[in-house]
Amino acid sequence: MSDEVGKTSTAAYLLHLPSSESMGSLTYSKGATPRELVLEACRRNNTSLLSEVLTSLSAPEKIADLLNNAKDGVGNHCLHIAASYGSYEVLDTLLDQENLEVDPLDRLERDTPLHKAVRFINTLPAAQWDSAHSIAELLIDAGADPRIRNKAKLKPMDLVDPKNTELRDILQKAEYSMTVGDDVVVKDAEDDGPTGSASDSE
């Protein structure tokens, strides 16, 4: 690596940008914080940048603290940003991290990342919907709750383009599965039958 590249910030090098070039509200320099770098990685689906930041922190608790508390200027968490930009690979990496909160609420709309994923899919041509559904499915598989309502009292399913019946079906099934799962947990907790562990201690 040349001296010139060595003097360039990690983020600028990975993104192939001059260290002084401004991208949006973020100017790359040696002083760029891990929070800024993570958020930019989410916007650009830059897994190399994200991995380097996570590796530099090393400890899982430090990584979780950064990812759960990193927000942009309008209160979007990293998962909101990744979902809003359709950054599938970055989203996949984020959801692999321990103790990550999968249903944070943004400040303006009180959306979850799943709400943002639906909004992103709605912006795409119908021909691209099928492949984009994987973003919502990734969040659901990680435990995102499709029953959460935002500030407007809308669930993610309520935001789906009426023509996108497949996405509606995905969210309906996830909602049903989670509701049934909750019912099973409650039933197990209240079960006084001979096989229930709760009945063994009186």
SEBABA-210822 format. One line per 2 residues: number of its first residue (from 1); for each residue x, y, z of N, C-alpha, C. Coordinates in nm, 2 decimals, always signed. Each point is the difference from the previous one (the first is absolute). Layout:
REM SEBABA-210822
NUM) X/Y/Z/X/Y/Z/X/Y/Z; ...
END
This chain:
REM SEBABA-210822
1) +0.09/-0.12/+0.00/-0.09/+0.12/+0.00/+0.09/+0.12/+0.00; -0.03/+0.10/-0.09/+0.08/+0.12/-0.01/-0.02/+0.09/+0.12
3) +0.10/+0.10/+0.02/-0.01/+0.09/+0.11/-0.13/+0.08/-0.01; -0.03/+0.04/-0.13/-0.12/+0.08/-0.02/-0.13/-0.07/+0.05
5) -0.01/-0.13/-0.04/-0.11/-0.08/+0.05/+0.00/-0.02/+0.15; +0.12/-0.02/+0.05/+0.01/-0.02/+0.14/-0.05/+0.12/+0.08
7) +0.01/+0.12/-0.06/-0.04/+0.12/+0.07/-0.15/+0.02/-0.01; -0.06/-0.08/-0.09/-0.15/+0.02/-0.02/-0.07/-0.08/+0.10
9) -0.11/+0.05/+0.05/-0.08/-0.07/+0.10/-0.05/-0.13/-0.06; -0.02/-0.10/+0.10/-0.05/-0.13/-0.04/-0.13/+0.01/-0.08
11) -0.09/+0.08/+0.04/-0.13/+0.02/-0.07/+0.02/+0.05/-0.14; +0.08/+0.10/-0.01/+0.02/+0.06/-0.14/+0.07/-0.10/-0.09
13) +0.10/-0.08/+0.05/+0.06/-0.10/-0.08/-0.09/-0.10/-0.05; -0.08/-0.05/+0.09/-0.09/-0.11/-0.03/-0.11/+0.05/-0.10
15) -0.04/+0.12/+0.02/-0.11/+0.05/-0.09/+0.06/+0.07/-0.13; +0.14/+0.00/-0.01/+0.06/+0.06/-0.11/-0.03/+0.15/-0.02
17) +0.00/+0.07/+0.11/-0.03/+0.14/+0.00/+0.12/+0.07/+0.06; +0.03/+0.13/-0.04/+0.10/+0.08/+0.06/-0.04/+0.02/+0.15
19) +0.10/+0.01/+0.09/-0.04/+0.01/+0.14/-0.07/+0.13/+0.03; +0.01/+0.10/-0.09/-0.06/+0.13/+0.03/-0.13/+0.02/-0.06
21) -0.04/-0.10/-0.08/-0.13/+0.01/-0.08/-0.12/-0.02/+0.09; -0.09/+0.09/-0.01/-0.13/-0.01/+0.08/-0.10/-0.08/-0.07
23) -0.06/-0.09/+0.08/-0.11/-0.08/-0.06/-0.12/+0.02/+0.10; -0.10/+0.08/-0.05/-0.11/+0.04/+0.08/+0.05/+0.08/+0.12
25) -0.04/-0.03/+0.12/+0.04/+0.07/+0.12/+0.13/-0.05/+0.06; +0.06/-0.10/-0.06/+0.12/-0.07/+0.06/+0.12/+0.03/-0.09
27) +0.10/+0.06/+0.06/+0.13/+0.03/-0.06/+0.10/-0.10/+0.05; +0.06/-0.08/-0.09/+0.09/-0.10/+0.04/+0.14/+0.06/+0.04
29) +0.04/-0.04/+0.11/+0.13/+0.05/+0.05/+0.05/-0.10/+0.10; +0.12/+0.02/+0.05/+0.05/-0.09/+0.10/-0.08/+0.00/+0.13
31) -0.08/+0.11/+0.01/-0.08/+0.01/+0.13/-0.14/-0.06/-0.01; -0.03/-0.07/-0.11/-0.13/-0.06/-0.02/-0.02/-0.11/+0.12
33) -0.11/+0.01/+0.06/-0.03/-0.09/+0.12/-0.06/-0.13/-0.05; +0.01/-0.10/+0.08/-0.06/-0.13/-0.03/-0.15/+0.01/-0.04
35) -0.07/+0.09/+0.08/-0.14/+0.02/-0.03/-0.02/+0.05/-0.14; +0.08/+0.10/-0.04/-0.01/+0.05/-0.14/+0.03/-0.10/-0.11
37) +0.10/-0.08/+0.03/+0.04/-0.10/-0.10/-0.10/-0.11/-0.01; -0.06/-0.04/+0.11/-0.10/-0.11/+0.00/-0.12/+0.05/-0.08
39) -0.05/+0.13/+0.03/-0.11/+0.05/-0.07/+0.02/+0.01/-0.15; +0.12/+0.05/-0.04/+0.03/+0.01/-0.14/+0.01/-0.14/-0.07
41) +0.05/-0.10/+0.07/+0.00/-0.13/-0.05/-0.14/-0.05/-0.03; -0.09/+0.03/+0.09/-0.14/-0.03/-0.01/-0.06/+0.06/-0.13
43) +0.03/+0.13/-0.02/-0.05/+0.07/-0.12/+0.05/-0.06/-0.13; +0.13/-0.05/+0.00/+0.06/-0.04/-0.12/+0.01/-0.15/-0.02
45) -0.06/-0.07/+0.10/+0.01/-0.15/-0.01/+0.15/-0.04/+0.00; +0.08/+0.06/+0.07/+0.15/-0.02/+0.00/+0.04/-0.09/+0.11
47) +0.00/-0.13/-0.03/+0.03/-0.10/+0.10/+0.15/+0.00/+0.05; +0.09/+0.05/-0.09/+0.14/+0.00/+0.03/+0.02/+0.11/+0.11
49) -0.06/+0.11/-0.02/+0.01/+0.11/+0.10/-0.06/-0.04/+0.13; -0.12/-0.06/+0.00/-0.07/-0.04/+0.12/+0.09/-0.11/+0.07
51) +0.05/-0.09/-0.07/+0.08/-0.11/+0.07/+0.12/+0.06/+0.06; +0.06/+0.10/-0.06/+0.13/+0.05/+0.06/-0.04/+0.08/+0.13
53) -0.11/+0.07/+0.00/-0.04/+0.07/+0.12/-0.03/-0.10/+0.11; -0.07/-0.11/-0.03/-0.04/-0.09/+0.10/+0.12/-0.08/+0.05
55) +0.10/-0.03/-0.09/+0.12/-0.07/+0.04/+0.08/+0.09/+0.10; +0.00/+0.13/-0.03/+0.08/+0.09/+0.09/-0.05/+0.01/+0.14
57) -0.13/-0.03/+0.01/-0.06/+0.00/+0.14/+0.02/-0.13/+0.07; +0.00/-0.11/-0.07/+0.02/-0.13/+0.04/-0.09/-0.06/+0.11
59) -0.02/+0.07/+0.11/-0.09/-0.06/+0.10/-0.15/+0.01/-0.04; -0.07/-0.11/+0.01/-0.14/+0.00/-0.03/-0.09/+0.10/+0.07
61) +0.03/+0.03/+0.12/-0.08/+0.10/+0.08/+0.03/+0.14/-0.06; +0.12/+0.03/-0.04/+0.03/+0.13/-0.06/-0.07/+0.01/-0.14
63) +0.00/-0.11/-0.07/-0.07/+0.01/-0.13/-0.15/+0.02/+0.01; -0.06/-0.07/+0.10/-0.14/+0.01/+0.02/-0.03/+0.14/+0.05
65) +0.08/+0.06/+0.08/-0.02/+0.14/+0.05/+0.00/+0.10/-0.11; +0.10/-0.02/-0.09/+0.01/+0.09/-0.12/-0.12/-0.01/-0.09
67) -0.03/-0.13/-0.04/-0.11/-0.02/-0.09/-0.14/+0.04/+0.05; -0.02/-0.02/+0.13/-0.13/+0.03/+0.06/-0.02/+0.15/+0.03
69) +0.11/+0.07/+0.00/-0.01/+0.15/+0.04/+0.04/+0.09/-0.12; +0.06/-0.05/-0.11/+0.03/+0.08/-0.11/-0.12/+0.05/-0.07
71) -0.02/+0.13/-0.01/-0.11/+0.06/-0.07/+0.05/+0.12/-0.09; -0.08/+0.02/-0.11/+0.03/+0.12/-0.08/-0.07/+0.12/+0.06
73) +0.01/+0.11/-0.07/-0.05/+0.13/+0.05/-0.15/+0.00/+0.02; -0.08/-0.09/-0.06/-0.14/+0.00/+0.02/-0.05/-0.12/+0.08
75) +0.09/-0.07/+0.06/-0.03/-0.10/+0.09/-0.02/-0.14/-0.06; +0.05/-0.02/-0.12/+0.00/-0.14/-0.05/+0.12/-0.08/+0.05
77) -0.03/-0.12/+0.05/+0.10/-0.09/+0.04/+0.07/-0.07/-0.12; +0.10/-0.07/+0.02/+0.07/-0.06/-0.12/-0.09/-0.10/-0.07
79) -0.08/-0.07/+0.06/-0.09/-0.09/-0.07/-0.11/+0.07/-0.08; -0.04/+0.11/+0.05/-0.10/+0.09/-0.08/+0.07/+0.04/-0.13
81) +0.12/+0.04/+0.01/+0.07/+0.06/-0.12/+0.03/-0.12/-0.10; +0.05/-0.11/+0.05/+0.03/-0.11/-0.09/-0.13/-0.05/-0.07
83) -0.11/+0.00/+0.07/-0.13/-0.05/-0.06/-0.05/+0.11/-0.09; +0.02/+0.13/+0.03/-0.05/+0.10/-0.09/+0.07/+0.01/-0.13
85) +0.13/-0.04/+0.00/+0.08/+0.00/-0.12/+0.01/-0.14/-0.07; -0.07/-0.09/+0.06/+0.00/-0.14/-0.06/+0.14/-0.06/+0.00
87) +0.07/+0.03/+0.11/+0.14/-0.05/+0.02/+0.00/-0.14/+0.06; -0.03/-0.10/-0.09/-0.03/-0.14/+0.05/+0.13/-0.06/+0.07
89) +0.11/+0.01/-0.06/+0.12/-0.06/+0.05/+0.04/+0.06/+0.13; -0.01/+0.13/+0.01/+0.04/+0.07/+0.13/-0.11/-0.04/+0.11
91) -0.12/-0.01/-0.04/-0.11/-0.03/+0.09/+0.02/-0.15/+0.05; +0.04/-0.08/-0.08/+0.03/-0.14/+0.03/+0.12/-0.01/+0.11
93) +0.10/+0.08/-0.03/+0.11/+0.00/+0.10/-0.04/+0.06/+0.13; -0.08/+0.11/+0.00/-0.04/+0.06/+0.12/-0.09/-0.10/+0.09
95) -0.08/-0.07/-0.07/-0.10/-0.09/+0.07/+0.07/-0.12/+0.06; +0.13/-0.02/-0.04/+0.08/-0.11/+0.05/+0.07/+0.03/+0.13
97) -0.01/+0.13/+0.04/+0.07/+0.05/+0.12/-0.08/-0.03/+0.12; +0.07/-0.04/+0.11/-0.07/-0.03/+0.13/-0.07/+0.12/+0.06
99) -0.11/-0.03/+0.06/-0.07/+0.10/+0.08/-0.04/+0.13/-0.08; -0.03/-0.02/-0.13/-0.05/+0.11/-0.08/-0.15/+0.02/+0.01
101) -0.04/+0.12/+0.03/-0.14/+0.03/+0.01/-0.06/+0.00/-0.14; -0.10/-0.09/-0.03/-0.05/-0.01/-0.14/-0.12/+0.09/-0.03
103) -0.06/+0.05/+0.11/-0.12/+0.08/-0.02/+0.02/+0.14/+0.06; +0.11/+0.07/-0.02/+0.01/+0.14/+0.05/-0.10/+0.09/-0.07
105) -0.04/+0.11/+0.06/-0.10/+0.09/-0.06/+0.08/+0.13/-0.04; -0.03/+0.05/-0.12/+0.06/+0.12/-0.04/-0.07/+0.12/+0.07
107) +0.06/+0.12/-0.01/-0.05/+0.11/+0.07/-0.12/+0.07/-0.06; +0.00/+0.00/-0.14/-0.11/+0.08/-0.07/-0.13/-0.08/-0.01
109) +0.01/-0.12/-0.06/-0.12/-0.08/-0.03/-0.03/-0.11/+0.10; +0.10/-0.02/+0.09/-0.01/-0.11/+0.09/-0.01/-0.13/-0.07
111) +0.07/-0.01/-0.12/+0.01/-0.12/-0.08/+0.10/-0.10/+0.06; -0.03/-0.12/-0.02/+0.11/-0.11/+0.02/+0.07/-0.01/-0.13
113) +0.12/-0.07/+0.00/+0.07/-0.03/-0.12/-0.09/-0.08/-0.10; -0.09/-0.08/+0.05/-0.09/-0.07/-0.09/-0.10/+0.10/-0.08
115) -0.04/+0.10/+0.07/-0.08/+0.10/-0.07/+0.08/+0.06/-0.11; +0.13/+0.03/+0.03/+0.09/+0.07/-0.10/+0.02/-0.10/-0.12
117) +0.01/-0.13/+0.03/+0.02/-0.09/-0.11/-0.12/+0.00/-0.09; -0.12/+0.00/+0.05/-0.12/+0.01/-0.08/+0.00/+0.13/-0.08
119) +0.03/+0.11/+0.06/+0.01/+0.13/-0.07/+0.09/-0.01/-0.12; +0.12/-0.06/+0.03/+0.10/-0.01/-0.11/-0.05/-0.08/-0.11
121) -0.06/-0.12/+0.03/-0.05/-0.09/-0.11/-0.11/+0.08/-0.08; -0.08/+0.08/+0.07/-0.11/+0.07/-0.07/+0.06/+0.10/-0.11
123) +0.12/+0.04/+0.02/+0.06/+0.10/-0.10/+0.05/-0.07/-0.12; +0.01/-0.13/+0.00/+0.06/-0.08/-0.11/-0.10/-0.03/-0.11
125) +0.04/-0.02/-0.12/-0.09/-0.05/-0.11/-0.05/-0.14/+0.04; -0.12/-0.03/-0.04/-0.06/-0.13/+0.04/+0.08/-0.11/-0.04
127) +0.08/+0.01/-0.11/+0.08/-0.11/-0.05/+0.11/-0.03/+0.10; +0.04/+0.09/+0.09/+0.10/-0.02/+0.10/-0.05/-0.04/+0.14
129) -0.13/-0.01/+0.01/-0.05/-0.03/+0.13/+0.04/-0.13/+0.06; -0.01/-0.10/-0.09/+0.03/-0.14/+0.04/+0.14/-0.01/+0.07
131) +0.10/+0.05/-0.06/+0.13/-0.01/+0.05/+0.02/+0.09/+0.13; -0.07/+0.11/+0.00/+0.01/+0.09/+0.12/-0.07/-0.05/+0.12
133) -0.09/-0.10/-0.02/-0.07/-0.05/+0.12/+0.10/-0.06/+0.10; +0.11/-0.05/-0.05/+0.10/-0.06/+0.09/+0.05/+0.09/+0.11
135) -0.01/+0.13/-0.02/+0.03/+0.10/+0.11/-0.09/-0.01/+0.11; -0.13/-0.01/-0.03/-0.10/-0.01/+0.11/+0.01/-0.14/+0.06
137) +0.02/-0.10/-0.08/+0.01/-0.14/+0.06/+0.13/-0.01/+0.09; +0.10/+0.07/-0.04/+0.12/+0.00/+0.09/-0.03/+0.05/+0.13
139) -0.07/+0.11/+0.01/-0.03/+0.06/+0.13/-0.10/-0.09/+0.08; -0.09/-0.06/-0.07/-0.10/-0.08/+0.06/+0.07/-0.13/+0.06
141) +0.09/-0.05/-0.08/+0.07/-0.12/+0.05/+0.09/+0.03/+0.12; +0.04/+0.13/+0.02/+0.08/+0.04/+0.11/-0.08/+0.04/+0.12
143) -0.14/-0.01/-0.01/-0.08/+0.02/+0.11/-0.08/+0.13/+0.00; +0.01/+0.08/-0.11/-0.08/+0.12/-0.01/-0.15/-0.03/+0.01
145) -0.07/+0.09/+0.08/-0.14/-0.02/+0.03/-0.08/+0.08/-0.10; -0.08/-0.07/-0.09/-0.08/+0.07/-0.10/-0.13/+0.06/+0.06
147) -0.02/-0.02/+0.13/-0.12/+0.05/+0.06/+0.01/+0.14/+0.06; +0.12/+0.05/+0.01/+0.03/+0.13/+0.06/-0.06/+0.11/-0.09
149) -0.07/+0.09/+0.06/-0.06/+0.11/-0.07/+0.09/+0.13/+0.02; +0.01/+0.08/-0.11/+0.08/+0.12/+0.01/-0.08/+0.12/+0.05
151) +0.05/+0.12/-0.01/-0.07/+0.12/+0.05/-0.14/+0.01/-0.06; -0.02/-0.04/-0.12/-0.13/+0.01/-0.07/-0.08/-0.12/+0.03
153) +0.04/-0.08/+0.09/-0.08/-0.12/+0.04/+0.00/-0.11/-0.11; +0.10/+0.01/-0.09/+0.00/-0.10/-0.11/+0.11/-0.11/+0.02
155) -0.04/-0.12/-0.03/+0.10/-0.11/+0.00/+0.07/+0.00/-0.13; +0.11/-0.07/-0.01/+0.07/-0.01/-0.13/-0.09/-0.05/-0.11
157) -0.09/-0.09/+0.03/-0.09/-0.05/-0.10/-0.09/+0.10/-0.06; -0.04/+0.10/+0.09/-0.09/+0.11/-0.04/+0.06/+0.09/-0.11
159) +0.14/+0.00/+0.00/+0.07/+0.09/-0.10/+0.02/-0.07/-0.13; -0.02/-0.13/-0.02/+0.03/-0.07/-0.12/-0.09/+0.05/-0.12
161) +0.07/+0.02/-0.11/-0.07/+0.03/-0.12/-0.11/-0.10/-0.03; -0.13/+0.04/-0.02/-0.11/-0.10/-0.01/+0.03/-0.10/-0.11
163) +0.08/+0.04/-0.10/+0.02/-0.10/-0.11/+0.11/-0.10/+0.04; +0.07/+0.02/+0.11/+0.10/-0.09/+0.04/-0.05/-0.11/+0.09
165) -0.08/-0.09/-0.05/-0.07/-0.10/+0.08/+0.10/-0.10/+0.07; +0.11/-0.02/-0.07/+0.10/-0.09/+0.06/+0.06/+0.05/+0.13
167) +0.04/+0.13/+0.00/+0.05/+0.06/+0.12/-0.10/+0.00/+0.11; -0.12/+0.03/-0.04/-0.11/-0.01/+0.10/-0.01/-0.13/+0.06
169) +0.00/-0.11/-0.08/+0.00/-0.13/+0.05/+0.11/-0.04/+0.09; +0.12/+0.05/-0.03/+0.12/-0.03/+0.08/-0.02/+0.06/+0.14
171) -0.05/+0.13/+0.01/-0.02/+0.07/+0.12/-0.12/-0.06/+0.08; -0.10/-0.04/-0.07/-0.12/-0.07/+0.07/+0.04/-0.13/+0.07
173) +0.08/-0.08/-0.08/+0.05/-0.12/+0.06/+0.09/+0.02/+0.12; +0.09/+0.10/-0.01/+0.09/+0.03/+0.11/-0.08/+0.04/+0.12
175) -0.10/+0.08/-0.02/-0.08/+0.05/+0.11/-0.08/-0.11/+0.07; -0.05/-0.08/-0.09/-0.08/-0.12/+0.06/+0.10/-0.09/+0.08
177) +0.11/-0.03/-0.06/+0.10/-0.09/+0.07/+0.04/+0.06/+0.13; +0.02/+0.13/+0.01/+0.05/+0.06/+0.12/-0.11/+0.00/+0.10
179) -0.12/+0.03/-0.04/-0.12/+0.00/+0.09/-0.02/-0.14/+0.06; +0.00/-0.10/-0.09/-0.02/-0.14/+0.05/+0.11/-0.03/+0.10
181) +0.12/+0.04/-0.03/+0.12/-0.03/+0.08/-0.02/+0.06/+0.14; -0.05/+0.12/+0.00/-0.03/+0.07/+0.13/-0.10/-0.07/+0.08
183) -0.11/-0.05/-0.07/-0.10/-0.07/+0.06/+0.05/-0.13/+0.07; +0.09/-0.07/-0.07/+0.06/-0.13/+0.05/+0.08/+0.03/+0.12
185) +0.07/+0.11/+0.00/+0.08/+0.04/+0.12/-0.09/+0.02/+0.12; -0.11/+0.08/-0.02/-0.09/+0.03/+0.11/-0.06/-0.13/+0.05
187) -0.05/-0.09/-0.10/-0.06/-0.12/+0.04/+0.10/-0.09/+0.08; +0.12/-0.01/-0.04/+0.10/-0.08/+0.07/+0.02/+0.06/+0.14
189) +0.00/+0.13/+0.02/+0.02/+0.06/+0.13/-0.11/-0.03/+0.09; -0.12/-0.02/-0.06/-0.12/-0.01/+0.09/-0.04/-0.15/+0.01
191) +0.07/-0.09/-0.07/-0.03/-0.14/+0.00/+0.03/-0.06/+0.14; -0.11/-0.06/+0.06/+0.02/-0.07/+0.13/-0.01/-0.15/-0.01
193) +0.01/-0.05/-0.13/+0.00/-0.14/-0.02/+0.12/-0.07/+0.05; -0.01/-0.13/+0.01/+0.11/-0.08/+0.05/+0.14/+0.01/-0.07
195) -0.01/+0.05/-0.12/+0.13/+0.01/-0.08/+0.06/+0.14/+0.01; -0.08/+0.09/+0.06/+0.05/+0.14/+0.01/+0.09/+0.02/+0.12
197) +0.11/+0.06/-0.03/+0.10/+0.02/+0.11/-0.05/+0.10/+0.11; -0.10/+0.09/-0.04/-0.05/+0.09/+0.10/-0.08/-0.07/+0.10
199) -0.06/-0.11/-0.03/-0.08/-0.07/+0.10/+0.08/-0.09/+0.09; +0.13/-0.01/-0.02/+0.08/-0.08/+0.09/+0.04/+0.07/+0.12
201) -0.01/+0.13/+0.00/+0.04/+0.08/+0.13/-0.12/+0.07/+0.05; -0.05/-0.05/+0.12/-0.11/+0.07/+0.06/+0.04/+0.03/+0.14
END
